Amino acid sequence: MGKQSTRENKTIYQICREEAGLTRLEASEKMTAVSDSKIEKFEYEMQEPTPYDIIQMADAYGRPDLCNYYCSHKCEIGHRYVPEVEVSDLSNIILETIASLNEINPLTTRLIQIARDGKISDDEIKDFAFISNKLDEISLAIDSLNLWVDKTAGEQGLNIELLREEKKKQK
């Protein structure tokens, strides 16, 4: 393993590479068309990586959360529509999901009442906003679970292909 940088204020790209135990040269060898000097430019914020570069770094470093970081922080569309997802452990993700589902369940009747006429009136906005926030929590929990699966596939040998086949069968 190469020498760790003592630089303060490291970018997420440098942190992820170093946590993977890779030098820039070793990292570039795991990628297509991303040189060690290009990686250095990303890490020192002299050049913005492209989405393709991000996918390659995420794969090389075993950090699928880099894709979420890029979309939620660097992409203008993603900044608006993609929430930042924290990587957590499975038990926390499941507990958060169940808690969110339990909170939304009693609100379904109110949501039906709001949606019945096909519009949201001013007097329904407060309830709708609350329900919408609860639905966002569920969506975030699902995104977190999907990130966990992607990360675990590499780390723990999760049979991702079998999982995808099973999910496809159930659609």
TIRO-2110 file (N, C-alpha, C; in Angstrom, 1 decimal):
// TIRO-2110
0.8, -1.2, 0.0, N, 1, A
0.0, 0.0, 0.0, CA, 1, A
0.9, 1.2, 0.0, C, 1, A
0.5, 2.2, -0.7, N, 2, A
1.2, 3.5, -0.8, CA, 2, A
1.1, 4.3, 0.5, C, 2, A
1.9, 5.3, 0.5, N, 3, A
2.0, 6.2, 1.6, CA, 3, A
0.6, 7.0, 1.7, C, 3, A
0.1, 7.1, 2.9, N, 4, A
-1.1, 7.9, 3.1, CA, 4, A
-0.8, 9.4, 3.1, C, 4, A
-1.7, 10.2, 2.5, N, 5, A
-1.5, 11.6, 2.5, CA, 5, A
-1.8, 12.2, 3.9, C, 5, A
-1.1, 13.2, 4.3, N, 6, A
-1.3, 13.8, 5.6, CA, 6, A
-2.1, 15.1, 5.3, C, 6, A
-2.5, 15.4, 4.1, N, 7, A
-3.2, 16.6, 3.7, CA, 7, A
-4.5, 16.7, 4.5, C, 7, A
-4.9, 17.8, 5.0, N, 8, A
-6.2, 18.0, 5.6, CA, 8, A
-7.2, 18.4, 4.5, C, 8, A
-8.5, 18.3, 4.9, N, 9, A
-9.5, 18.6, 3.9, CA, 9, A
-9.5, 17.8, 2.6, C, 9, A
-9.3, 16.5, 2.8, N, 10, A
-9.3, 15.6, 1.7, CA, 10, A
-10.7, 15.5, 1.1, C, 10, A
-10.7, 15.3, -0.2, N, 11, A
-12.0, 15.2, -0.9, CA, 11, A
-12.5, 13.7, -0.6, C, 11, A
-13.8, 13.5, -0.9, N, 12, A
-14.3, 12.2, -0.7, CA, 12, A
-13.6, 11.2, -1.7, C, 12, A
-13.2, 11.7, -2.8, N, 13, A
-12.5, 10.8, -3.8, CA, 13, A
-11.2, 10.2, -3.2, C, 13, A
-10.5, 11.1, -2.5, N, 14, A
-9.2, 10.7, -1.9, CA, 14, A
-9.5, 9.8, -0.7, C, 14, A
-10.4, 10.2, 0.1, N, 15, A
-10.7, 9.4, 1.3, CA, 15, A
-11.1, 8.0, 0.9, C, 15, A
-12.0, 7.8, -0.1, N, 16, A
-12.5, 6.5, -0.6, CA, 16, A
-11.3, 5.7, -1.1, C, 16, A
-10.5, 6.3, -1.9, N, 17, A
-9.3, 5.6, -2.5, CA, 17, A
-8.4, 5.1, -1.4, C, 17, A
-8.1, 6.0, -0.5, N, 18, A
-7.2, 5.6, 0.6, CA, 18, A
-7.8, 4.5, 1.5, C, 18, A
-9.1, 4.6, 1.8, N, 19, A
-9.8, 3.6, 2.6, CA, 19, A
-9.8, 2.2, 1.8, C, 19, A
-9.7, 2.3, 0.5, N, 20, A
-9.6, 1.0, -0.3, CA, 20, A
-8.2, 0.5, -0.3, C, 20, A
-7.3, 1.3, 0.3, N, 21, A
-5.9, 0.8, 0.3, CA, 21, A
-5.2, 0.9, -1.0, C, 21, A
-5.6, 1.8, -1.8, N, 22, A
-5.0, 1.9, -3.2, CA, 22, A
-4.2, 3.2, -3.4, C, 22, A
-3.1, 3.1, -4.1, N, 23, A
-2.4, 4.3, -4.5, CA, 23, A
-3.1, 4.8, -5.8, C, 23, A
-2.8, 6.0, -6.2, N, 24, A
-3.5, 6.5, -7.4, CA, 24, A
-3.2, 5.6, -8.6, C, 24, A
-1.9, 5.1, -8.7, N, 25, A
-1.5, 4.2, -9.8, CA, 25, A
-2.3, 2.9, -9.8, C, 25, A
-2.4, 2.3, -8.6, N, 26, A
-3.2, 1.0, -8.4, CA, 26, A
-4.7, 1.3, -8.8, C, 26, A
-5.2, 2.4, -8.3, N, 27, A
-6.6, 2.7, -8.6, CA, 27, A
-6.8, 2.8, -10.1, C, 27, A
-5.9, 3.6, -10.8, N, 28, A
-6.0, 3.8, -12.2, CA, 28, A
-6.0, 2.5, -13.0, C, 28, A
-5.2, 1.5, -12.5, N, 29, A
-5.1, 0.2, -13.2, CA, 29, A
-6.4, -0.6, -13.1, C, 29, A
-7.3, -0.2, -12.1, N, 30, A
-8.6, -0.9, -12.0, CA, 30, A
-9.7, -0.2, -12.9, C, 30, A
-9.3, 0.9, -13.5, N, 31, A
-10.3, 1.6, -14.3, CA, 31, A
-9.9, 1.7, -15.8, C, 31, A
-10.8, 2.1, -16.6, N, 32, A
-10.6, 2.3, -18.0, CA, 32, A
-10.5, 3.8, -18.3, C, 32, A
-9.4, 4.2, -18.9, N, 33, A
-9.3, 5.6, -19.3, CA, 33, A
-9.3, 6.6, -18.1, C, 33, A
-8.8, 6.2, -17.0, N, 34, A
-8.7, 7.1, -15.8, CA, 34, A
-7.3, 6.9, -15.3, C, 34, A
-6.4, 7.9, -15.7, N, 35, A
-5.0, 7.8, -15.3, CA, 35, A
-4.8, 8.2, -13.8, C, 35, A
-3.6, 7.9, -13.3, N, 36, A
-3.3, 8.3, -11.9, CA, 36, A
-3.3, 9.8, -11.8, C, 36, A
-2.8, 10.5, -12.9, N, 37, A
-2.8, 12.0, -12.9, CA, 37, A
-4.2, 12.6, -12.9, C, 37, A
-5.1, 11.9, -13.6, N, 38, A
-6.5, 12.3, -13.6, CA, 38, A
-7.1, 12.2, -12.2, C, 38, A
-6.8, 11.1, -11.6, N, 39, A
-7.3, 10.8, -10.2, CA, 39, A
-6.8, 11.9, -9.3, C, 39, A
-5.6, 12.3, -9.5, N, 40, A
-5.0, 13.4, -8.6, CA, 40, A
-5.7, 14.7, -8.9, C, 40, A
-6.1, 15.0, -10.1, N, 41, A
-6.8, 16.2, -10.4, CA, 41, A
-8.2, 16.2, -9.8, C, 41, A
-8.8, 15.0, -9.7, N, 42, A
-10.1, 14.9, -9.0, CA, 42, A
-10.0, 15.2, -7.5, C, 42, A
-8.9, 14.5, -7.0, N, 43, A
-8.7, 14.6, -5.5, CA, 43, A
-8.3, 16.0, -5.1, C, 43, A
-7.7, 16.8, -5.9, N, 44, A
-7.3, 18.2, -5.6, CA, 44, A
-8.2, 19.2, -6.2, C, 44, A
-9.4, 18.7, -6.7, N, 45, A
-10.4, 19.6, -7.2, CA, 45, A
-9.9, 20.5, -8.4, C, 45, A
-9.0, 20.0, -9.2, N, 46, A
-8.5, 20.7, -10.3, CA, 46, A
-9.4, 20.3, -11.6, C, 46, A
-10.1, 19.2, -11.5, N, 47, A
-10.9, 18.8, -12.6, CA, 47, A
-12.1, 18.0, -11.9, C, 47, A
-13.3, 18.3, -12.5, N, 48, A
-14.5, 17.5, -12.0, CA, 48, A
-14.6, 16.2, -12.8, C, 48, A
-14.8, 15.1, -12.0, N, 49, A
-15.0, 13.8, -12.7, CA, 49, A
-16.3, 13.8, -13.4, C, 49, A
-16.4, 13.0, -14.5, N, 50, A
-17.6, 12.8, -15.2, CA, 50, A
-18.4, 11.7, -14.5, C, 50, A
-19.7, 11.5, -14.8, N, 51, A
-20.4, 10.4, -14.3, CA, 51, A
-19.8, 9.1, -14.5, C, 51, A
-19.2, 8.9, -15.7, N, 52, A
-18.5, 7.7, -16.1, CA, 52, A
-17.3, 7.5, -15.1, C, 52, A
-16.5, 8.5, -14.9, N, 53, A
-15.4, 8.4, -13.9, CA, 53, A
-15.9, 8.0, -12.5, C, 53, A
-17.0, 8.6, -12.1, N, 54, A
-17.5, 8.3, -10.8, CA, 54, A
-17.9, 6.8, -10.7, C, 54, A
-18.5, 6.3, -11.7, N, 55, A
-18.9, 4.9, -11.7, CA, 55, A
-17.6, 4.0, -11.6, C, 55, A
-16.6, 4.4, -12.4, N, 56, A
-15.4, 3.6, -12.3, CA, 56, A
-14.7, 3.7, -10.9, C, 56, A
-14.7, 4.8, -10.3, N, 57, A
-14.1, 5.0, -9.0, CA, 57, A
-14.9, 4.2, -8.0, C, 57, A
-16.2, 4.3, -8.1, N, 58, A
-17.1, 3.5, -7.1, CA, 58, A
-16.8, 2.1, -7.2, C, 58, A
-16.7, 1.5, -8.4, N, 59, A
-16.4, 0.1, -8.6, CA, 59, A
-15.0, -0.3, -8.1, C, 59, A
-14.0, 0.6, -8.5, N, 60, A
-12.6, 0.3, -8.1, CA, 60, A
-12.4, 0.3, -6.6, C, 60, A
-13.1, 1.3, -5.9, N, 61, A
-12.9, 1.5, -4.5, CA, 61, A
-13.9, 0.7, -3.7, C, 61, A
-14.9, 0.0, -4.3, N, 62, A
-15.9, -0.7, -3.6, CA, 62, A
-16.8, 0.2, -2.8, C, 62, A
-17.1, 1.4, -3.4, N, 63, A
-17.9, 2.4, -2.7, CA, 63, A
-19.0, 2.9, -3.6, C, 63, A
-20.1, 2.1, -3.7, N, 64, A
-21.2, 2.6, -4.5, CA, 64, A
-21.8, 3.9, -4.0, C, 64, A
-21.6, 4.3, -2.8, N, 65, A
-22.1, 5.5, -2.3, CA, 65, A
-21.5, 6.7, -2.9, C, 65, A
-20.3, 6.6, -3.7, N, 66, A
-19.8, 7.7, -4.4, CA, 66, A
-20.7, 8.1, -5.5, C, 66, A
-21.5, 7.2, -6.1, N, 67, A
-22.5, 7.6, -7.1, CA, 67, A
-23.5, 8.5, -6.5, C, 67, A
-24.0, 8.1, -5.3, N, 68, A
-25.0, 8.9, -4.6, CA, 68, A
-24.5, 10.3, -4.3, C, 68, A
-23.2, 10.3, -3.8, N, 69, A
-22.6, 11.5, -3.4, CA, 69, A
-22.5, 12.5, -4.6, C, 69, A
-22.1, 11.9, -5.7, N, 70, A
-21.9, 12.7, -6.9, CA, 70, A
-23.3, 13.3, -7.4, C, 70, A
-24.3, 12.4, -7.4, N, 71, A
-25.6, 12.9, -7.9, CA, 71, A
-26.2, 13.9, -6.9, C, 71, A
-26.1, 13.7, -5.6, N, 72, A
-26.7, 14.6, -4.7, CA, 72, A
-25.9, 15.9, -4.4, C, 72, A
-24.6, 15.9, -4.8, N, 73, A
-23.8, 17.1, -4.5, CA, 73, A
-23.3, 17.8, -5.8, C, 73, A
-23.0, 17.1, -6.8, N, 74, A
-22.3, 17.7, -8.0, CA, 74, A
-23.2, 17.9, -9.2, C, 74, A
-24.2, 17.1, -9.3, N, 75, A
-25.0, 17.1, -10.5, CA, 75, A
-26.2, 18.1, -10.2, C, 75, A
-26.5, 19.0, -11.2, N, 76, A
-27.5, 20.0, -10.9, CA, 76, A
-28.9, 19.3, -10.8, C, 76, A
-29.2, 18.3, -11.7, N, 77, A
-30.4, 17.6, -11.6, CA, 77, A
-30.5, 16.8, -10.4, C, 77, A
-29.5, 16.1, -10.1, N, 78, A
-29.4, 15.2, -8.9, CA, 78, A
-29.5, 16.1, -7.6, C, 78, A
-28.9, 17.2, -7.6, N, 79, A
-29.0, 18.1, -6.4, CA, 79, A
-30.4, 18.5, -6.1, C, 79, A
-31.2, 18.6, -7.1, N, 80, A
-32.6, 18.9, -6.9, CA, 80, A
-33.5, 17.7, -6.5, C, 80, A
-33.1, 16.5, -7.1, N, 81, A
-34.0, 15.4, -7.0, CA, 81, A
-33.5, 14.2, -6.3, C, 81, A
-32.2, 14.1, -6.0, N, 82, A
-31.6, 12.9, -5.4, CA, 82, A
-31.1, 13.3, -4.0, C, 82, A
-31.7, 12.7, -3.0, N, 83, A
-31.3, 13.0, -1.6, CA, 83, A
-30.0, 12.2, -1.3, C, 83, A
-29.2, 12.8, -0.4, N, 84, A
-28.0, 12.1, 0.0, CA, 84, A
-28.4, 10.9, 0.9, C, 84, A
-27.9, 9.7, 0.6, N, 85, A
-28.2, 8.5, 1.3, CA, 85, A
-27.0, 8.1, 2.1, C, 85, A
-27.2, 7.9, 3.4, N, 86, A
-26.2, 7.4, 4.3, CA, 86, A
-26.1, 5.9, 4.2, C, 86, A
-24.8, 5.4, 4.2, N, 87, A
-24.6, 4.0, 4.2, CA, 87, A
-24.7, 3.6, 5.6, C, 87, A
-25.5, 2.6, 5.9, N, 88, A
-25.7, 2.1, 7.3, CA, 88, A
-25.7, 0.6, 7.3, C, 88, A
-25.8, 0.0, 8.5, N, 89, A
-25.9, -1.4, 8.5, CA, 89, A
-27.3, -1.9, 8.3, C, 89, A
-27.4, -3.2, 8.0, N, 90, A
-28.7, -3.7, 7.6, CA, 90, A
-29.7, -3.6, 8.7, C, 90, A
-29.4, -3.9, 9.9, N, 91, A
-30.4, -3.8, 11.0, CA, 91, A
-30.9, -2.4, 11.2, C, 91, A
-30.1, -1.4, 11.1, N, 92, A
-30.6, 0.0, 11.2, CA, 92, A
-31.5, 0.4, 10.0, C, 92, A
-31.1, -0.1, 8.8, N, 93, A
-31.9, 0.2, 7.6, CA, 93, A
-33.3, -0.4, 7.8, C, 93, A
-33.3, -1.7, 8.2, N, 94, A
-34.6, -2.4, 8.3, CA, 94, A
-35.5, -1.7, 9.4, C, 94, A
-34.9, -1.4, 10.6, N, 95, A
-35.6, -0.7, 11.6, CA, 95, A
-36.2, 0.6, 11.2, C, 95, A
-35.4, 1.4, 10.5, N, 96, A
-35.8, 2.7, 10.0, CA, 96, A
-37.0, 2.5, 9.0, C, 96, A
-36.9, 1.5, 8.1, N, 97, A
-37.9, 1.2, 7.1, CA, 97, A
-39.2, 0.9, 7.8, C, 97, A
-39.1, -0.1, 8.8, N, 98, A
-40.3, -0.5, 9.5, CA, 98, A
-40.9, 0.7, 10.3, C, 98, A
-40.1, 1.5, 10.9, N, 99, A
-40.6, 2.6, 11.6, CA, 99, A
-41.4, 3.6, 10.7, C, 99, A
-40.8, 3.8, 9.5, N, 100, A
-41.4, 4.7, 8.5, CA, 100, A
-42.7, 4.2, 8.0, C, 100, A
-42.7, 2.9, 7.8, N, 101, A
-43.9, 2.2, 7.3, CA, 101, A
-45.0, 2.3, 8.3, C, 101, A
-44.7, 2.1, 9.6, N, 102, A
-45.6, 2.1, 10.7, CA, 102, A
-46.2, 3.5, 10.8, C, 102, A
-45.4, 4.5, 10.6, N, 103, A
-45.9, 5.9, 10.7, CA, 103, A
-46.8, 6.3, 9.5, C, 103, A
-46.6, 5.7, 8.4, N, 104, A
-47.4, 6.1, 7.2, CA, 104, A
-48.7, 5.3, 7.2, C, 104, A
-48.7, 4.1, 7.7, N, 105, A
-49.9, 3.3, 7.6, CA, 105, A
-51.2, 4.0, 8.1, C, 105, A
-51.2, 4.6, 9.2, N, 106, A
-52.5, 5.2, 9.6, CA, 106, A
-52.8, 6.5, 8.8, C, 106, A
-51.9, 7.0, 8.0, N, 107, A
-52.1, 8.2, 7.3, CA, 107, A
-52.7, 7.9, 5.9, C, 107, A
-52.8, 6.6, 5.5, N, 108, A
-53.3, 6.3, 4.2, CA, 108, A
-54.7, 6.8, 3.9, C, 108, A
-55.5, 6.7, 5.0, N, 109, A
-56.9, 7.1, 4.8, CA, 109, A
-57.0, 8.6, 4.5, C, 109, A
-56.1, 9.4, 5.2, N, 110, A
-56.1, 10.8, 4.9, CA, 110, A
-55.5, 11.1, 3.5, C, 110, A
-54.6, 10.4, 3.1, N, 111, A
-54.0, 10.6, 1.8, CA, 111, A
-55.1, 10.3, 0.7, C, 111, A
-55.9, 9.3, 0.9, N, 112, A
-57.0, 8.9, 0.0, CA, 112, A
-58.0, 10.1, -0.1, C, 112, A
-58.3, 10.7, 1.1, N, 113, A
-59.2, 11.8, 1.1, CA, 113, A
-58.7, 13.0, 0.4, C, 113, A
-57.4, 13.2, 0.5, N, 114, A
-56.7, 14.4, -0.2, CA, 114, A
-56.8, 14.1, -1.7, C, 114, A
-56.5, 12.9, -2.1, N, 115, A
-56.3, 12.6, -3.5, CA, 115, A
-57.6, 12.3, -4.2, C, 115, A
-58.7, 12.2, -3.5, N, 116, A
-60.0, 11.8, -4.0, CA, 116, A
-60.4, 12.7, -5.2, C, 116, A
-60.3, 14.0, -5.0, N, 117, A
-60.7, 14.9, -6.1, CA, 117, A
-59.7, 15.3, -7.1, C, 117, A
-58.5, 14.7, -7.0, N, 118, A
-57.4, 14.9, -8.0, CA, 118, A
-56.7, 16.1, -7.8, C, 118, A
-56.9, 16.9, -6.8, N, 119, A
-56.1, 18.1, -6.5, CA, 119, A
-55.9, 18.3, -5.0, C, 119, A
-55.0, 19.1, -4.7, N, 120, A
-54.6, 19.4, -3.3, CA, 120, A
-55.0, 20.8, -3.0, C, 120, A
-56.0, 21.0, -2.1, N, 121, A
-56.5, 22.3, -1.8, CA, 121, A
-55.6, 22.9, -0.7, C, 121, A
-55.8, 24.2, -0.5, N, 122, A
-55.0, 24.9, 0.6, CA, 122, A
-55.2, 24.3, 1.9, C, 122, A
-56.4, 23.9, 2.3, N, 123, A
-56.6, 23.3, 3.6, CA, 123, A
-56.1, 21.9, 3.7, C, 123, A
-55.6, 21.3, 2.6, N, 124, A
-55.1, 19.9, 2.7, CA, 124, A
-53.5, 19.9, 2.6, C, 124, A
-53.0, 21.1, 2.3, N, 125, A
-51.5, 21.2, 2.1, CA, 125, A
-50.7, 20.7, 3.3, C, 125, A
-51.1, 21.2, 4.5, N, 126, A
-50.3, 20.8, 5.7, CA, 126, A
-50.3, 19.3, 5.9, C, 126, A
-51.4, 18.6, 5.8, N, 127, A
-51.4, 17.2, 5.9, CA, 127, A
-50.7, 16.5, 4.8, C, 127, A
-50.9, 17.0, 3.6, N, 128, A
-50.2, 16.4, 2.4, CA, 128, A
-48.6, 16.6, 2.6, C, 128, A
-48.2, 17.7, 3.0, N, 129, A
-46.7, 17.9, 3.2, CA, 129, A
-46.2, 16.9, 4.3, C, 129, A
-46.9, 16.7, 5.3, N, 130, A
-46.5, 15.8, 6.4, CA, 130, A
-46.4, 14.4, 5.8, C, 130, A
-47.4, 14.0, 5.1, N, 131, A
-47.5, 12.6, 4.5, CA, 131, A
-46.3, 12.5, 3.4, C, 131, A
-46.2, 13.5, 2.6, N, 132, A
-45.1, 13.5, 1.6, CA, 132, A
-43.7, 13.3, 2.3, C, 132, A
-43.5, 14.0, 3.4, N, 133, A
-42.2, 13.9, 4.1, CA, 133, A
-42.0, 12.5, 4.6, C, 133, A
-43.1, 11.9, 5.1, N, 134, A
-43.0, 10.5, 5.6, CA, 134, A
-42.7, 9.5, 4.4, C, 134, A
-43.3, 9.8, 3.3, N, 135, A
-43.0, 8.9, 2.1, CA, 135, A
-41.6, 9.1, 1.6, C, 135, A
-41.1, 10.3, 1.8, N, 136, A
-39.6, 10.6, 1.4, CA, 136, A
-38.7, 9.8, 2.4, C, 136, A
-39.1, 9.6, 3.6, N, 137, A
-38.3, 8.8, 4.6, CA, 137, A
-38.3, 7.3, 4.1, C, 137, A
-39.4, 6.9, 3.6, N, 138, A
-39.5, 5.5, 3.2, CA, 138, A
-38.6, 5.3, 1.9, C, 138, A
-38.7, 6.3, 1.0, N, 139, A
-37.9, 6.3, -0.2, CA, 139, A
-36.4, 6.3, 0.2, C, 139, A
-36.0, 7.1, 1.1, N, 140, A
-34.6, 7.2, 1.6, CA, 140, A
-34.2, 5.8, 2.2, C, 140, A
-35.1, 5.2, 2.9, N, 141, A
-34.7, 3.9, 3.5, CA, 141, A
-34.5, 2.8, 2.4, C, 141, A
-35.3, 2.9, 1.4, N, 142, A
-35.2, 2.0, 0.2, CA, 142, A
-33.9, 2.2, -0.5, C, 142, A
-33.6, 3.5, -0.7, N, 143, A
-32.3, 3.8, -1.4, CA, 143, A
-31.1, 3.3, -0.5, C, 143, A
-31.2, 3.5, 0.8, N, 144, A
-30.2, 3.1, 1.7, CA, 144, A
-30.0, 1.5, 1.6, C, 144, A
-31.1, 0.8, 1.5, N, 145, A
-31.1, -0.6, 1.4, CA, 145, A
-30.4, -1.0, 0.1, C, 145, A
-30.8, -0.4, -1.0, N, 146, A
-30.2, -0.7, -2.3, CA, 146, A
-28.7, -0.4, -2.3, C, 146, A
-28.2, 0.7, -1.6, N, 147, A
-26.8, 1.0, -1.5, CA, 147, A
-26.1, -0.1, -0.7, C, 147, A
-26.8, -0.5, 0.4, N, 148, A
-26.2, -1.6, 1.3, CA, 148, A
-26.0, -2.9, 0.5, C, 148, A
-27.0, -3.2, -0.4, N, 149, A
-26.9, -4.4, -1.2, CA, 149, A
-25.7, -4.3, -2.1, C, 149, A
-25.6, -3.2, -2.8, N, 150, A
-24.5, -3.0, -3.7, CA, 150, A
-23.1, -3.1, -3.0, C, 150, A
-23.0, -2.5, -1.9, N, 151, A
-21.8, -2.5, -1.1, CA, 151, A
-21.5, -3.9, -0.6, C, 151, A
-22.5, -4.6, -0.1, N, 152, A
-22.4, -5.9, 0.5, CA, 152, A
-22.1, -7.0, -0.5, C, 152, A
-22.6, -6.8, -1.7, N, 153, A
-22.3, -7.7, -2.8, CA, 153, A
-20.8, -7.9, -3.0, C, 153, A
-20.0, -6.9, -2.9, N, 154, A
-18.6, -7.0, -3.0, CA, 154, A
-17.9, -7.4, -1.8, C, 154, A
-18.3, -6.9, -0.7, N, 155, A
-17.6, -7.2, 0.6, CA, 155, A
-17.9, -8.6, 1.2, C, 155, A
-19.2, -9.0, 1.1, N, 156, A
-19.6, -10.2, 1.8, CA, 156, A
-20.0, -11.4, 0.8, C, 156, A
-19.7, -11.1, -0.5, N, 157, A
-20.0, -12.2, -1.4, CA, 157, A
-21.5, -12.4, -1.6, C, 157, A
-22.3, -11.4, -1.5, N, 158, A
-23.7, -11.5, -1.7, CA, 158, A
-23.9, -11.9, -3.2, C, 158, A
-24.7, -12.9, -3.4, N, 159, A
-25.0, -13.3, -4.8, CA, 159, A
-26.0, -12.3, -5.4, C, 159, A
-25.4, -11.3, -6.0, N, 160, A
-26.2, -10.2, -6.5, CA, 160, A
-27.0, -10.6, -7.7, C, 160, A
-26.5, -11.5, -8.5, N, 161, A
-27.2, -12.0, -9.7, CA, 161, A
-28.4, -12.8, -9.3, C, 161, A
-28.3, -13.7, -8.3, N, 162, A
-29.4, -14.4, -7.8, CA, 162, A
-30.5, -13.5, -7.3, C, 162, A
-30.1, -12.5, -6.5, N, 163, A
-31.0, -11.5, -6.0, CA, 163, A
-31.8, -10.8, -7.1, C, 163, A
-31.1, -10.4, -8.2, N, 164, A
-31.7, -9.7, -9.3, CA, 164, A
-32.7, -10.6, -10.0, C, 164, A
-32.3, -11.9, -10.2, N, 165, A
-33.2, -12.9, -10.8, CA, 165, A
-34.4, -13.1, -10.0, C, 165, A
-34.3, -13.2, -8.7, N, 166, A
-35.5, -13.4, -7.9, CA, 166, A
-36.4, -12.2, -7.9, C, 166, A
-35.8, -11.0, -7.9, N, 167, A
-36.6, -9.7, -7.9, CA, 167, A
-37.3, -9.6, -9.3, C, 167, A
-36.7, -10.1, -10.3, N, 168, A
-37.3, -10.0, -11.7, CA, 168, A
-38.4, -11.0, -11.8, C, 168, A
-38.3, -12.2, -11.2, N, 169, A
-39.4, -13.2, -11.2, CA, 169, A
-40.6, -12.6, -10.5, C, 169, A
-40.4, -11.8, -9.5, N, 170, A
-41.5, -11.4, -8.6, CA, 170, A
-42.3, -10.1, -9.2, C, 170, A
-41.8, -9.6, -10.3, N, 171, A
-42.4, -8.4, -10.9, CA, 171, A
-43.6, -8.8, -11.7, C, 171, A
END
